[in-house]
Protein backbone atom coordinates (compact mmCIF):
# COMPACT_ATOMS: atom_id res chain seq x y z
CA UNK A 1 0.00 0.00 0.00
CA UNK A 2 2.77 2.45 0.89
CA UNK A 3 4.58 1.71 -2.40
CA UNK A 4 1.35 2.23 -4.35
CA UNK A 5 0.72 5.57 -2.67
CA UNK A 6 4.31 6.64 -3.34
CA UNK A 7 3.96 5.78 -7.02
CA UNK A 8 0.70 7.72 -7.31
CA UNK A 9 2.38 10.71 -5.71
CA UNK A 10 5.24 10.45 -8.23
CA UNK A 11 2.77 10.42 -11.12
CA UNK A 12 1.00 13.45 -9.73
CA UNK A 13 4.23 15.38 -9.21
CA UNK A 14 6.40 17.06 -11.83
CA UNK A 15 7.52 13.79 -13.36
CA UNK A 16 9.90 12.39 -10.75
CA UNK A 17 9.56 9.06 -12.50
CA UNK A 18 9.34 9.71 -16.22
CA UNK A 19 10.90 6.83 -18.11
CA UNK A 20 11.26 8.84 -21.32
CA UNK A 21 13.33 11.48 -19.53
CA UNK A 22 15.15 9.08 -17.22
CA UNK A 23 16.18 6.56 -19.89
CA UNK A 24 16.93 8.95 -22.76
CA UNK A 25 18.87 11.28 -20.49
CA UNK A 26 22.02 12.91 -21.87
CA UNK A 27 23.35 13.41 -18.34
CA UNK A 28 26.32 15.72 -17.80
CA UNK A 29 27.09 18.44 -20.34
CA UNK A 30 30.38 19.00 -22.14
CA UNK A 31 31.77 21.70 -24.44
CA UNK A 32 34.41 19.61 -26.22
CA UNK A 33 35.66 16.03 -26.57
CA UNK A 34 38.96 15.02 -24.95
CA UNK A 35 38.88 11.20 -25.08
CA UNK A 36 42.11 9.98 -23.42
CA UNK A 37 42.74 13.46 -21.99
CA UNK A 38 39.33 13.74 -20.33
CA UNK A 39 39.68 14.53 -16.61
CA UNK A 40 36.06 14.11 -15.53
CA UNK A 41 34.42 11.07 -13.98
CA UNK A 42 34.64 7.75 -15.84
CA UNK A 43 33.63 4.19 -14.92
CA UNK A 44 37.23 3.01 -14.56
CA UNK A 45 40.81 3.81 -15.51
CA UNK A 46 43.24 1.71 -17.54
CA UNK A 47 47.01 1.60 -17.31
CA UNK A 48 49.31 2.87 -20.05
CA UNK A 49 49.48 -0.51 -21.79
CA UNK A 50 46.02 0.20 -23.21
CA UNK A 51 46.93 3.62 -24.64
CA UNK A 52 46.00 4.07 -28.30
CA UNK A 53 48.10 6.07 -30.79
CA UNK A 54 46.76 9.61 -31.21
CA UNK A 55 46.09 9.00 -34.91
CA UNK A 56 43.88 6.04 -33.97
CA UNK A 57 41.40 8.29 -32.14
CA UNK A 58 39.17 10.05 -34.67
CA UNK A 59 36.21 12.22 -33.58
CA UNK A 60 33.91 13.64 -36.26
CA UNK A 61 30.25 14.20 -37.16
CA UNK A 62 27.75 12.22 -39.21
CA UNK A 63 24.24 12.91 -40.44
CA UNK A 64 21.57 10.66 -38.94
CA UNK A 65 18.09 10.45 -40.42
CA UNK A 66 15.52 8.01 -39.11
CA UNK A 67 12.54 6.47 -40.84
CA UNK A 68 9.85 9.11 -41.23
CA UNK A 69 12.13 12.01 -40.32
CA UNK A 70 12.02 14.98 -42.69
CA UNK A 71 15.62 16.10 -42.16
CA UNK A 72 18.90 14.68 -40.78
CA UNK A 73 20.39 15.33 -37.35
CA UNK A 74 24.09 15.94 -36.72
CA UNK A 75 25.63 13.47 -34.28
CA UNK A 76 29.18 13.10 -33.00
CA UNK A 77 30.98 9.79 -33.39
CA UNK A 78 34.44 8.37 -32.71
CA UNK A 79 36.39 5.69 -34.52
CA UNK A 80 39.24 4.05 -32.60
CA UNK A 81 41.63 2.34 -34.95
CA UNK A 82 43.38 2.63 -38.30
CA UNK A 83 40.73 3.97 -40.69
CA UNK A 84 42.68 2.63 -43.68
CA UNK A 85 42.06 -0.93 -42.42
CA UNK A 86 38.26 -0.77 -42.03
CA UNK A 87 37.98 -2.70 -45.30
CA UNK A 88 39.78 -5.69 -43.74
CA UNK A 89 39.44 -5.36 -39.94
CA UNK A 90 36.66 -6.65 -37.71
CA UNK A 91 34.91 -3.68 -36.11
CA UNK A 92 32.98 -3.45 -32.84
CA UNK A 93 30.19 -0.85 -32.87
CA UNK A 94 29.77 0.15 -29.22
CA UNK A 95 26.39 1.56 -28.11
CA UNK A 96 26.82 3.19 -24.70
CA UNK A 97 24.54 3.53 -21.69
CA UNK A 98 21.68 5.76 -20.66
CA UNK A 99 23.61 8.83 -19.57
CA UNK A 100 26.94 10.61 -20.02
CA UNK A 101 28.87 10.89 -23.30
CA UNK A 102 31.74 9.44 -25.32
CA UNK A 103 34.49 10.87 -23.09
CA UNK A 104 32.95 9.09 -20.09
CA UNK A 105 32.87 5.79 -21.97
CA UNK A 106 36.29 6.16 -23.60
CA UNK A 107 38.04 3.65 -21.25
CA UNK A 108 35.44 1.04 -22.22
CA UNK A 109 36.06 1.35 -25.95
CA UNK A 110 39.80 1.61 -25.33
CA UNK A 111 39.58 -1.75 -23.56
CA UNK A 112 37.61 -3.24 -26.48
CA UNK A 113 40.16 -1.96 -29.00
CA UNK A 114 42.85 -3.97 -27.17
CA UNK A 115 40.95 -7.25 -26.75
CA UNK A 116 43.34 -10.05 -27.65
CA UNK A 117 46.33 -7.85 -28.46
CA UNK A 118 47.41 -4.24 -28.87
CA UNK A 119 45.06 -2.26 -31.17
CA UNK A 120 43.53 -5.50 -32.44
CA UNK A 121 40.00 -4.27 -33.19
CA UNK A 122 38.53 -1.15 -34.65
CA UNK A 123 35.84 0.29 -32.38
CA UNK A 124 33.12 2.76 -33.38
CA UNK A 125 30.98 4.63 -30.87
CA UNK A 126 28.51 7.48 -31.05
CA UNK A 127 26.75 10.02 -28.88
CA UNK A 128 23.05 9.62 -29.50
CA UNK A 129 21.20 12.81 -30.41
CA UNK A 130 21.31 15.34 -27.51
CA UNK A 131 24.02 13.31 -25.74
CA UNK A 132 27.47 14.93 -25.58
CA UNK A 133 27.68 17.44 -28.42
CA UNK A 134 25.21 15.65 -30.70
CA UNK A 135 22.29 17.74 -31.86
CA UNK A 136 18.58 17.00 -31.73
CA UNK A 137 16.10 15.43 -29.34
CA UNK A 138 16.41 11.76 -28.36
CA UNK A 139 13.69 9.40 -29.58
CA UNK A 140 13.38 5.66 -29.97
CA UNK A 141 13.63 5.78 -33.78
CA UNK A 142 16.40 8.38 -33.48
CA UNK A 143 18.41 5.97 -31.33
CA UNK A 144 18.22 3.28 -34.02
CA UNK A 145 19.04 5.81 -36.74
CA UNK A 146 22.08 7.17 -34.87
CA UNK A 147 23.63 3.72 -34.49
CA UNK A 148 22.77 2.82 -38.08
CA UNK A 149 24.43 6.04 -39.31
CA UNK A 150 27.73 4.81 -37.85
CA UNK A 151 27.27 1.38 -39.46
CA UNK A 152 26.51 3.05 -42.80
CA UNK A 153 29.70 5.12 -42.52
CA UNK A 154 31.71 1.96 -41.84
CA UNK A 155 30.06 0.33 -44.85
CA UNK A 156 31.17 3.26 -47.00
CA UNK A 157 34.75 2.57 -45.85
CA UNK A 158 34.59 -1.08 -46.89
CA UNK A 159 33.21 -2.89 -43.84
CA UNK A 160 31.11 -5.96 -44.62
CA UNK A 161 28.54 -7.64 -42.38
CA UNK A 162 30.71 -10.67 -41.69
CA UNK A 163 33.13 -8.39 -39.79
CA UNK A 164 30.55 -6.26 -37.90
CA UNK A 165 30.03 -6.89 -34.16
CA UNK A 166 27.27 -4.97 -32.35
CA UNK A 167 27.88 -4.30 -28.64
CA UNK A 168 25.14 -2.75 -26.50
CA UNK A 169 25.60 -1.68 -22.88
CA UNK A 170 22.47 -0.89 -20.80
CA UNK A 171 20.38 1.50 -22.94
CA UNK A 172 22.68 0.67 -25.87
CA UNK A 173 21.32 -2.86 -25.77
CA UNK A 174 18.12 -1.58 -27.40
CA UNK A 175 19.58 -0.31 -30.70
CA UNK A 176 22.15 -3.13 -30.78
CA UNK A 177 19.45 -5.80 -30.41
CA UNK A 178 17.02 -4.06 -32.76
CA UNK A 179 19.59 -3.64 -35.55
CA UNK A 180 20.86 -7.19 -35.12
CA UNK A 181 17.28 -8.39 -35.59
CA UNK A 182 16.33 -5.77 -38.21
CA UNK A 183 19.48 -4.79 -40.13
CA UNK A 184 19.46 -1.60 -42.16
CA UNK A 185 22.89 -0.61 -43.53
CA UNK A 186 24.52 -4.00 -42.80
CA UNK A 187 23.62 -7.28 -41.10
CA UNK A 188 25.78 -7.90 -38.04
CA UNK A 189 27.91 -11.00 -37.58
CA UNK A 190 27.57 -11.17 -33.79
CA UNK A 191 25.75 -9.48 -30.89
CA UNK A 192 27.14 -8.66 -27.44
CA UNK A 193 24.93 -7.27 -24.65
CA UNK A 194 26.09 -6.03 -21.26
CA UNK A 195 23.57 -5.24 -18.50
CA UNK A 196 20.61 -4.96 -20.90
CA UNK A 197 16.98 -4.32 -19.93
CA UNK A 198 14.24 -6.64 -21.17
CA UNK A 199 11.66 -3.97 -22.03
CA UNK A 200 10.22 -0.67 -20.88
CA UNK A 201 7.71 -2.77 -18.96
CA UNK A 202 10.43 -4.56 -17.00
CA UNK A 203 12.05 -1.25 -16.06
CA UNK A 204 8.69 0.14 -14.94
CA UNK A 205 8.06 -2.90 -12.80
CA UNK A 206 11.54 -2.81 -11.26
CA UNK A 207 11.29 0.90 -10.49
CA UNK A 208 7.80 0.84 -8.95
CA UNK A 209 7.40 -2.69 -7.69
CA UNK A 210 3.95 -2.62 -9.25
CA UNK A 211 2.28 -4.58 -12.01
CA UNK A 212 1.29 -1.60 -14.15
CA UNK A 213 1.46 -1.03 -17.90
CA UNK A 214 4.58 0.78 -19.11
CA UNK A 215 2.29 3.17 -21.01
CA UNK A 216 1.41 4.75 -17.65
CA UNK A 217 4.82 6.37 -17.46
CA UNK A 218 6.35 6.25 -20.94
CA UNK A 219 5.70 6.40 -24.66
CA UNK A 220 8.82 4.31 -25.33
CA UNK A 221 8.20 0.78 -26.63
CA UNK A 222 11.63 -0.86 -26.34
CA UNK A 223 11.25 -4.64 -26.14
CA UNK A 224 14.61 -6.37 -26.26
CA UNK A 225 13.13 -9.58 -24.89
CA UNK A 226 10.92 -9.81 -27.98
CA UNK A 227 13.50 -8.57 -30.52
CA UNK A 228 16.09 -11.12 -29.37
CA UNK A 229 13.80 -13.88 -30.67
CA UNK A 230 14.65 -12.68 -34.20
CA UNK A 231 18.41 -12.59 -33.60
CA UNK A 232 20.01 -15.64 -35.20
CA UNK A 233 23.62 -14.46 -34.93
CA UNK A 234 25.90 -15.79 -32.15
CA UNK A 235 25.02 -13.99 -28.91
CA UNK A 236 27.13 -13.08 -25.86
CA UNK A 237 25.36 -11.78 -22.75
CA UNK A 238 26.82 -10.60 -19.45
CA UNK A 239 25.29 -8.90 -16.42
CA UNK A 240 26.16 -8.36 -12.78
CA UNK A 241 24.42 -10.49 -10.18
CA UNK A 242 24.35 -7.44 -7.89
CA UNK A 243 22.84 -5.04 -10.43
CA UNK A 244 20.95 -2.51 -8.29
CA UNK A 245 19.48 -0.71 -11.32
CA UNK A 246 18.09 -3.65 -13.33
CA UNK A 247 17.04 -6.92 -11.74
CA UNK A 248 18.97 -9.63 -13.59
CA UNK A 249 16.09 -12.12 -13.20
CA UNK A 250 13.52 -9.88 -14.92
CA UNK A 251 15.87 -8.39 -17.50
CA UNK A 252 19.07 -10.06 -18.69
CA UNK A 253 17.98 -13.61 -17.85
CA UNK A 254 14.71 -13.12 -19.76
CA UNK A 255 16.56 -11.88 -22.83
CA UNK A 256 18.95 -14.82 -22.79
CA UNK A 257 16.14 -17.35 -22.29
CA UNK A 258 14.30 -15.87 -25.28
CA UNK A 259 17.31 -16.14 -27.61
CA UNK A 260 16.64 -18.80 -30.26
CA UNK A 261 19.79 -18.61 -32.37
CA UNK A 262 22.44 -21.24 -32.97
CA UNK A 263 24.92 -20.23 -30.27
CA UNK A 264 24.62 -18.18 -27.10
CA UNK A 265 26.72 -17.81 -23.99
CA UNK A 266 25.81 -16.20 -20.67
CA UNK A 267 28.16 -14.71 -18.08
CA UNK A 268 26.61 -13.76 -14.73
CA UNK A 269 29.25 -11.87 -12.75
CA UNK A 270 29.15 -12.20 -8.92
CA UNK A 271 29.56 -8.87 -7.13
CA UNK A 272 29.12 -6.75 -10.26
CA UNK A 273 26.64 -3.86 -10.29
CA UNK A 274 25.00 -2.36 -13.37
CA UNK A 275 28.10 -0.60 -14.73
CA UNK A 276 30.93 -2.55 -13.08
CA UNK A 277 30.99 -5.81 -15.04
CA UNK A 278 34.44 -5.40 -16.71
CA UNK A 279 36.30 -4.25 -13.60
CA UNK A 280 34.59 -6.74 -11.24
CA UNK A 281 35.06 -9.65 -13.65
CA UNK A 282 38.65 -8.51 -14.16
CA UNK A 283 39.86 -6.86 -17.36
CA UNK A 284 41.78 -9.95 -18.47
CA UNK A 285 38.88 -12.35 -17.82
CA UNK A 286 36.50 -9.98 -19.59
CA UNK A 287 38.82 -9.51 -22.57
CA UNK A 288 39.69 -13.21 -22.85
CA UNK A 289 36.00 -14.16 -22.85
CA UNK A 290 35.17 -11.60 -25.52
CA UNK A 291 38.11 -12.69 -27.68
CA UNK A 292 37.07 -16.35 -27.47
CA UNK A 293 33.51 -15.42 -28.51
CA UNK A 294 34.50 -13.06 -31.32
CA UNK A 295 36.98 -15.50 -32.87
CA UNK A 296 35.04 -18.74 -32.40
C-alpha positions in Angstrom: 0.0 0.0 0.0 2.8 2.5 0.9 4.6 1.7 -2.4 1.3 2.2 -4.4 0.7 5.6 -2.7 4.3 6.6 -3.3 4.0 5.8 -7.0 0.7 7.7 -7.3 2.4 10.7 -5.7 5.2 10.5 -8.2 2.8 10.4 -11.1 1.0 13.4 -9.7 4.2 15.4 -9.2 6.4 17.1 -11.8 7.5 13.8 -13.4 9.9 12.4 -10.7 9.6 9.1 -12.5 9.3 9.7 -16.2 10.9 6.8 -18.1 11.3 8.8 -21.3 13.3 11.5 -19.5 15.1 9.1 -17.2 16.2 6.6 -19.9 16.9 9.0 -22.8 18.9 11.3 -20.5 22.0 12.9 -21.9 23.4 13.4 -18.3 26.3 15.7 -17.8 27.1 18.4 -20.3 30.4 19.0 -22.1 31.8 21.7 -24.4 34.4 19.6 -26.2 35.7 16.0 -26.6 39.0 15.0 -24.9 38.9 11.2 -25.1 42.1 10.0 -23.4 42.7 13.5 -22.0 39.3 13.7 -20.3 39.7 14.5 -16.6 36.1 14.1 -15.5 34.4 11.1 -14.0 34.6 7.7 -15.8 33.6 4.2 -14.9 37.2 3.0 -14.6 40.8 3.8 -15.5 43.2 1.7 -17.5 47.0 1.6 -17.3 49.3 2.9 -20.1 49.5 -0.5 -21.8 46.0 0.2 -23.2 46.9 3.6 -24.6 46.0 4.1 -28.3 48.1 6.1 -30.8 46.8 9.6 -31.2 46.1 9.0 -34.9 43.9 6.0 -34.0 41.4 8.3 -32.1 39.2 10.0 -34.7 36.2 12.2 -33.6 33.9 13.6 -36.3 30.3 14.2 -37.2 27.8 12.2 -39.2 24.2 12.9 -40.4 21.6 10.7 -38.9 18.1 10.4 -40.4 15.5 8.0 -39.1 12.5 6.5 -40.8 9.8 9.1 -41.2 12.1 12.0 -40.3 12.0 15.0 -42.7 15.6 16.1 -42.2 18.9 14.7 -40.8 20.4 15.3 -37.3 24.1 15.9 -36.7 25.6 13.5 -34.3 29.2 13.1 -33.0 31.0 9.8 -33.4 34.4 8.4 -32.7 36.4 5.7 -34.5 39.2 4.1 -32.6 41.6 2.3 -35.0 43.4 2.6 -38.3 40.7 4.0 -40.7 42.7 2.6 -43.7 42.1 -0.9 -42.4 38.3 -0.8 -42.0 38.0 -2.7 -45.3 39.8 -5.7 -43.7 39.4 -5.4 -39.9 36.7 -6.6 -37.7 34.9 -3.7 -36.1 33.0 -3.5 -32.8 30.2 -0.8 -32.9 29.8 0.2 -29.2 26.4 1.6 -28.1 26.8 3.2 -24.7 24.5 3.5 -21.7 21.7 5.8 -20.7 23.6 8.8 -19.6 26.9 10.6 -20.0 28.9 10.9 -23.3 31.7 9.4 -25.3 34.5 10.9 -23.1 33.0 9.1 -20.1 32.9 5.8 -22.0 36.3 6.2 -23.6 38.0 3.7 -21.2 35.4 1.0 -22.2 36.1 1.3 -25.9 39.8 1.6 -25.3 39.6 -1.7 -23.6 37.6 -3.2 -26.5 40.2 -2.0 -29.0 42.8 -4.0 -27.2 40.9 -7.2 -26.7 43.3 -10.0 -27.7 46.3 -7.9 -28.5 47.4 -4.2 -28.9 45.1 -2.3 -31.2 43.5 -5.5 -32.4 40.0 -4.3 -33.2 38.5 -1.2 -34.7 35.8 0.3 -32.4 33.1 2.8 -33.4 31.0 4.6 -30.9 28.5 7.5 -31.1 26.8 10.0 -28.9 23.1 9.6 -29.5 21.2 12.8 -30.4 21.3 15.3 -27.5 24.0 13.3 -25.7 27.5 14.9 -25.6 27.7 17.4 -28.4 25.2 15.7 -30.7 22.3 17.7 -31.9 18.6 17.0 -31.7 16.1 15.4 -29.3 16.4 11.8 -28.4 13.7 9.4 -29.6 13.4 5.7 -30.0 13.6 5.8 -33.8 16.4 8.4 -33.5 18.4 6.0 -31.3 18.2 3.3 -34.0 19.0 5.8 -36.7 22.1 7.2 -34.9 23.6 3.7 -34.5 22.8 2.8 -38.1 24.4 6.0 -39.3 27.7 4.8 -37.9 27.3 1.4 -39.5 26.5 3.1 -42.8 29.7 5.1 -42.5 31.7 2.0 -41.8 30.1 0.3 -44.9 31.2 3.3 -47.0 34.7 2.6 -45.8 34.6 -1.1 -46.9 33.2 -2.9 -43.8 31.1 -6.0 -44.6 28.5 -7.6 -42.4 30.7 -10.7 -41.7 33.1 -8.4 -39.8 30.5 -6.3 -37.9 30.0 -6.9 -34.2 27.3 -5.0 -32.3 27.9 -4.3 -28.6 25.1 -2.8 -26.5 25.6 -1.7 -22.9 22.5 -0.9 -20.8 20.4 1.5 -22.9 22.7 0.7 -25.9 21.3 -2.9 -25.8 18.1 -1.6 -27.4 19.6 -0.3 -30.7 22.1 -3.1 -30.8 19.4 -5.8 -30.4 17.0 -4.1 -32.8 19.6 -3.6 -35.5 20.9 -7.2 -35.1 17.3 -8.4 -35.6 16.3 -5.8 -38.2 19.5 -4.8 -40.1 19.5 -1.6 -42.2 22.9 -0.6 -43.5 24.5 -4.0 -42.8 23.6 -7.3 -41.1 25.8 -7.9 -38.0 27.9 -11.0 -37.6 27.6 -11.2 -33.8 25.8 -9.5 -30.9 27.1 -8.7 -27.4 24.9 -7.3 -24.6 26.1 -6.0 -21.3 23.6 -5.2 -18.5 20.6 -5.0 -20.9 17.0 -4.3 -19.9 14.2 -6.6 -21.2 11.7 -4.0 -22.0 10.2 -0.7 -20.9 7.7 -2.8 -19.0 10.4 -4.6 -17.0 12.0 -1.2 -16.1 8.7 0.1 -14.9 8.1 -2.9 -12.8 11.5 -2.8 -11.3 11.3 0.9 -10.5 7.8 0.8 -9.0 7.4 -2.7 -7.7 4.0 -2.6 -9.2 2.3 -4.6 -12.0 1.3 -1.6 -14.1 1.5 -1.0 -17.9 4.6 0.8 -19.1 2.3 3.2 -21.0 1.4 4.7 -17.7 4.8 6.4 -17.5 6.3 6.2 -20.9 5.7 6.4 -24.7 8.8 4.3 -25.3 8.2 0.8 -26.6 11.6 -0.9 -26.3 11.2 -4.6 -26.1 14.6 -6.4 -26.3 13.1 -9.6 -24.9 10.9 -9.8 -28.0 13.5 -8.6 -30.5 16.1 -11.1 -29.4 13.8 -13.9 -30.7 14.7 -12.7 -34.2 18.4 -12.6 -33.6 20.0 -15.6 -35.2 23.6 -14.5 -34.9 25.9 -15.8 -32.2 25.0 -14.0 -28.9 27.1 -13.1 -25.9 25.4 -11.8 -22.7 26.8 -10.6 -19.4 25.3 -8.9 -16.4 26.2 -8.4 -12.8 24.4 -10.5 -10.2 24.4 -7.4 -7.9 22.8 -5.0 -10.4 20.9 -2.5 -8.3 19.5 -0.7 -11.3 18.1 -3.7 -13.3 17.0 -6.9 -11.7 19.0 -9.6 -13.6 16.1 -12.1 -13.2 13.5 -9.9 -14.9 15.9 -8.4 -17.5 19.1 -10.1 -18.7 18.0 -13.6 -17.9 14.7 -13.1 -19.8 16.6 -11.9 -22.8 19.0 -14.8 -22.8 16.1 -17.3 -22.3 14.3 -15.9 -25.3 17.3 -16.1 -27.6 16.6 -18.8 -30.3 19.8 -18.6 -32.4 22.4 -21.2 -33.0 24.9 -20.2 -30.3 24.6 -18.2 -27.1 26.7 -17.8 -24.0 25.8 -16.2 -20.7 28.2 -14.7 -18.1 26.6 -13.8 -14.7 29.3 -11.9 -12.7 29.1 -12.2 -8.9 29.6 -8.9 -7.1 29.1 -6.7 -10.3 26.6 -3.9 -10.3 25.0 -2.4 -13.4 28.1 -0.6 -14.7 30.9 -2.6 -13.1 31.0 -5.8 -15.0 34.4 -5.4 -16.7 36.3 -4.3 -13.6 34.6 -6.7 -11.2 35.1 -9.6 -13.6 38.7 -8.5 -14.2 39.9 -6.9 -17.4 41.8 -10.0 -18.5 38.9 -12.4 -17.8 36.5 -10.0 -19.6 38.8 -9.5 -22.6 39.7 -13.2 -22.9 36.0 -14.2 -22.8 35.2 -11.6 -25.5 38.1 -12.7 -27.7 37.1 -16.3 -27.5 33.5 -15.4 -28.5 34.5 -13.1 -31.3 37.0 -15.5 -32.9 35.0 -18.7 -32.4 
